[in-house]
Amino acid sequence: MESIITNPVTSATAPTATSTVRVNTIGYVAFDTPDVERLTEYYTSALGFTLVDGDGRSAYLSADGSNHAVVLNQADEARARARVGYRVDGSLDDAATRLTRAGYQVERRTDVSPTETTVLALAEPQTGMPIHLYDSSVEIARPGTDAVAPTKLGHVAAYVPSLDAMQSFYEELLGFQWSDTIGDFFVFMRCNTDHHAANFMKSDKYSGMHHVAYEMRDLTHLQNMLDHLASREVRLEWGPGRHGPGHNIFTYHRDPDGNVIELFTQLDVMDDATGNYEPRPWHDGVLQYPRTWEADLKAQNSWGPGNPAMRDR
């Protein structure tokens, strides 16, 4: 199991703009599971991922046939979002220097995956979840993937006790940008032009992962995936619908460990020059821009019913 690194951060050593590391991509998410074989079967058979490496106690799965997007590790208990990997601009040496100057303890590791030869590991504040930063990957060439497979890992959402502190960490230390907020409890953050790669829900009741999301190319691709899941007795818990922030069409179901899986398409693209949304026909208004949404049905789903879990925090 991944060791947890404690960050001795105080107000005097909190990250500043000069210490910012620039994340440009969410690379992979890891899950601990008591049954690697069962969860591997779900990802390869139900979701169409490609198994690119594994030894029975771990599995590395790819959505596009090259670098892995999902890691499964054998453990006594299931744990979602066991770690998350992000690709950064610049070198790891530069990132290590910036992180250390900001007061964060980092560890350089070469034993975490078959594709990232070296990563910098540090702990996410509040949760202690290991974050892996890498600057390059070794391509693992494989034949074409299943036609229903998602195009990529889109984002990972998690419960946190303090929203402001987590948002500050991702913005000020890792270079994320704010995209939207729902009420005072759900924030969406991006590391490239995709509307969000990470989002956090404030909760006094729950911890851990809220959901993980994989992108589908378009509506036809999503439809084909849903028919494929139905043929394997995988049932939706929510959707199809359209979210407010991000405006993506979504569906939610659970994997065999009970983790919430979102499949989505038509996620908003942000204009880096202005910080606004690129126009889309389904936008409500001429210009869309980052804002705080009312915590109402429209923010959850402009097409139909809301999700009870959004109200149960």
LINNORHU-V838889 format. One record per residue. PSI is psi in radians with two decimals (none if undefined). OMEGA is omega in radians with two decimals (999 if undefined). Layout:
BEGIN
((PSI OMEGA) (PSI OMEGA))
END
This chain:
BEGIN
((2.52 -3.11) (2.27 3.08) (2.63 3.14) (2.26 -3.13) (2.21 -3.14) (2.29 3.13) (1.97 3.14) (1.21 -3.06) (2.29 3.05) (3.06 3.12) (-0.49 -3.12) (-0.39 -3.10) (0.28 3.14) (2.61 -3.10) (2.54 3.06) (3.00 -3.10) (-0.57 -3.10) (-0.26 -3.10) (0.13 -3.04) (2.26 2.96) (2.47 -3.07) (1.76 3.00) (2.39 3.12) (-0.19 -3.10) (2.45 2.90) (2.14 -2.99) (-0.89 -3.07) (2.80 3.07) (2.49 -3.11) (2.56 3.08) (2.32 2.91) (2.44 -3.09) (2.50 3.05) (-0.14 -3.10) (1.48 -3.13) (-0.69 -3.11) (-0.76 -3.12) (-0.76 -3.11) (-0.57 3.05) (-0.72 3.11) (-0.71 3.09) (-0.84 -3.08) (-0.65 -3.11) (-0.72 -3.07) (-0.81 -3.09) (-0.80 -3.07) (-0.19 3.06) (0.28 3.07) (2.81 3.08) (2.26 3.04) (1.99 -3.08) (-0.30 3.10) (2.77 3.12) (2.77 -3.11) (0.33 -3.11) (-0.58 3.07) (-0.12 3.07) (2.74 3.11) (2.43 3.11) (2.11 -3.00) (2.47 -3.08) (2.47 3.05) (-0.48 -3.05) (0.14 3.11) (0.04 3.13) (-1.97 -3.07) (2.54 -3.09) (2.57 3.06) (-0.33 -3.10) (2.38 3.07) (2.32 3.08) (2.27 -3.13) (2.39 3.09) (2.33 3.12) (2.85 3.14) (-0.59 -3.11) (2.63 3.09) (2.40 3.06) (2.03 3.11) (2.71 -3.13) (0.85 3.12) (-0.51 2.96) (2.81 3.11) (2.38 3.11) (2.37 3.11) (2.43 3.04) (2.47 -3.07) (2.69 2.96) (2.65 3.09) (-2.97 -3.06) (2.77 3.06) (-0.53 3.08) (-0.78 3.13) (-0.74 3.13) (-0.74 3.14) (-0.72 3.12) (-0.80 -3.12) (-0.75 -3.14) (-0.75 -3.14) (-0.75 3.11) (-0.51 3.13) (-0.07 3.08) (0.26 -3.12) (2.41 3.07) (2.22 3.13) (2.69 3.13) (2.23 3.09) (2.18 -3.07) (2.57 3.13) (0.26 -3.01) (0.40 -2.98) (-0.36 -3.10) (2.88 3.11) (-0.11 -3.07) (-0.63 3.10) (1.90 -3.08) (-0.57 3.12) (2.42 3.04) (2.73 2.92) (2.20 3.14) (2.33 3.02) (2.89 -3.07) (2.35 3.03) (2.30 3.11) (2.68 -3.13) (-0.87 -3.04) (-0.46 -3.06) (0.05 -3.12) (2.32 3.09) (2.27 2.98) (2.30 3.07) (2.21 3.08) (2.34 3.13) (2.75 -3.09) (-0.17 3.08) (2.80 -3.12) (2.67 3.01) (2.07 -3.12) (2.36 3.05) (1.67 -3.07) (2.33 3.12) (2.77 3.03) (2.96 -3.12) (2.57 -3.10) (3.00 3.07) (2.49 -3.08) (-0.43 -3.10) (-0.15 -3.01) (2.49 3.02) (2.81 3.13) (-0.52 -3.11) (2.92 2.91) (2.17 -3.08) (-0.91 -3.13) (2.87 3.08) (2.28 -3.14) (2.52 -3.08) (2.70 3.01) (2.44 3.11) (2.64 3.12) (-0.50 -3.11) (2.04 -3.10) (-0.77 -3.09) (-0.74 -3.11) (-0.71 -3.14) (-0.71 3.11) (-0.73 3.13) (-0.72 3.13) (-0.85 -3.09) (-0.61 3.12) (-0.89 -2.96) (-0.46 -3.12) (-0.70 -3.02) (0.01 3.01) (0.26 3.07) (2.79 3.09) (2.55 3.14) (2.35 3.10) (-0.82 -3.11) (2.84 3.00) (2.50 2.98) (2.11 -3.14) (-2.29 3.09) (0.42 -2.98) (-0.11 -3.06) (2.00 -3.08) (2.53 3.14) (2.28 -3.05) (2.54 -3.08) (2.74 3.07) (-0.01 3.05) (-2.65 -3.09) (-0.22 3.02) (2.43 -3.03) (-0.73 3.05) (2.51 3.02) (-0.30 3.10) (2.41 2.99) (2.64 -2.99) (2.38 3.10) (2.18 3.09) (2.31 -3.11) (2.36 3.01) (-0.09 -3.03) (-0.61 -3.03) (2.80 3.02) (2.99 3.12) (-2.76 -3.05) (2.42 3.01) (-0.93 3.03) (2.85 3.00) (2.51 -3.01) (2.38 3.11) (2.41 -3.04) (2.40 2.97) (2.65 -3.03) (-0.80 -3.04) (-3.05 -3.10) (-0.67 3.13) (-0.74 3.10) (-0.76 3.10) (-0.77 3.12) (-0.78 3.13) (-0.68 3.10) (-0.74 -3.12) (-0.68 3.06) (-0.68 3.11) (-0.79 3.11) (-0.73 -3.14) (-0.64 3.13) (-0.30 3.10) (0.32 3.06) (0.47 3.03) (2.06 -3.04) (2.54 3.10) (2.57 3.03) (-0.44 -3.13) (2.42 3.11) (3.07 0.10) (2.60 3.09) (3.14 3.07) (2.15 3.10) (2.82 2.98) (-1.32 3.07) (2.18 -3.11) (-0.44 3.10) (0.33 -3.13) (2.52 2.96) (2.33 -2.98) (2.74 2.84) (2.65 3.12) (2.39 2.98) (3.13 3.14) (2.51 3.05) (3.10 -3.09) (-0.38 3.08) (-0.03 -3.13) (0.07 3.10) (2.47 -3.13) (2.17 -3.10) (2.13 3.02) (2.35 2.94) (2.25 -3.00) (2.85 3.00) (2.90 3.12) (0.57 3.05) (2.44 3.13) (2.56 3.03) (2.34 -3.09) (2.55 3.10) (1.96 -3.09) (-0.49 -3.11) (-0.66 -3.08) (-0.38 -3.04) (0.03 -3.13) (2.95 3.08) (2.50 2.91) (2.40 -3.06) (2.47 3.05) (2.61 -3.08) (-0.49 -3.06) (0.04 3.10) (2.52 3.09) (1.62 -3.08) (2.85 -3.06) (-0.78 -3.08) (2.21 3.05) (2.41 -3.10) (2.81 3.12) (2.33 -3.11) (3.03 3.03) (2.09 -3.12) (2.58 2.97) (2.52 3.14) (1.26 -3.08) (-3.09 -3.09) (-0.65 -3.10) (-0.63 3.13) (-0.62 3.14) (-0.87 -3.00) (1.87 -3.12) (-0.12 -3.11) (-0.47 -2.98) (-2.44 -2.98) (2.67 3.08) (3.10 3.13) (2.06 -3.13) (-0.51 -3.12) (-0.44 3.10) (-0.47 -3.12) (-0.24 -3.07) (1.55 -3.07) (none 999))
END
